[in-house]
Amino acid sequence: MATDITRQHEDFVALARATGLRFPIESKAQFIAQMLRPGKPVIFRGVAYDPEFAANLIPEFFFPISTEQDLVAKAMELLMARGLLPLQRSAETRDGSGTDVSHAIHR
């Protein structure tokens, strides 16, 4: 499970760097414009995606995005919220009483 999360994180970092995004990104419109700028498909795990389609996967409420790390963290959070990645369980997901609170999304 941790390997899947680590791999996904590495894949997102590679994707963010390959797109040449400039941060901060203040809005979804700005994000879409930056994703369209190179004029070529977004390649993720060997599959080509339309850049506008890929950019539209990030919801408006995730903006602004301050750094590459912020983008990667929000993309990972999105996958976990949609059930596409297992929730990370660590000391941060415990409330001190041993109760699992990983269902809560922290910002």
N, C-alpha and C positions, 0 to 999 in steps of 0.2 A: 504494500500500500504506500509506504513512504517513498519507495522507488518511483511509483507512478507520479506522485506529487513532485518529486525532485525532477523527474524527466519533463513533466509539463512545465515546471518553472523554467528550466533550461531552454525549452522550446520557445517559450514566450520571450525570454531575454534575447534569444537569437533573432526572432521575428522582429522585435522592437528595434534592434540594431540594424537589421537588414532594410527596414523601411526608411531609415534616415530621419526619423521624427525629431523635431526641435521642441524643447520644453521651456517653459510651461505651455500647455495647451488649454486655452480658456473655455472652449466650447466644442460641442459635437461637430458643428459646422467647420470649425477650424481643423479639427481632427480629420474629417472627411477630405477637406481640401489638401491636407498634407499627405494623406494616404493616396490620393489621386495624382499628386504631383509627379511621381516617377513615370507614370504612364505605362506601367506594366503590372501583371498580376502579382498578388501576394502569394508567396509559396510557403506553405505550412505543412511540415512532415511529408514533403514531396508532392503535395497536391496544390494545384494552382487555383486561386480564388479571385473573383472580381474584387478589386480593392474597395469599391463602394459597399459591396455586400459585407466584406470583412469589417469595415469601419462601422457599419450600422449595427453590428453585434454588440457594441458597447453602448449602454443606455445613457441618455442625456444627464441623468442625475449623478453620474460618475465624474462629471466635469466640475471644476477644473482638474486637470491632471498635471501635477507639478514636476515630476521627474520620470525617468524610465522605470525606476523602481516602483513608483506609485502606479504607473500603468500596469506593470506586471502583477502587482499585488491586487489591483482591482479586477484584472482579468481572471486571476486565480479565484478570487472571491465570487465572481460571477459564475464560474464553473461549479464551485461548491454549492452555491445557492440553487443552481439548476439541477443539482444531483449528478453532474457529470464527473465530479471528482469527489473522493471521500473527504469528509471534514477533517481538518488537522486537529489532532488531540495532543495537547502539550500542557505545560504548567500554566500557560496563558488561558487555557480553556477550562480551568478549574476555579471555583469560587472560594477555595480555601477549606471548604467543608468536605471536599471530595466529590461534590455533585458535579456531574458533567454539564457544563453550560455551553458546549460547543455549538449548539443550535443558534446561539445569539451571534449576530454579526457585529463585530467591533470595528470602529473607525477611529 
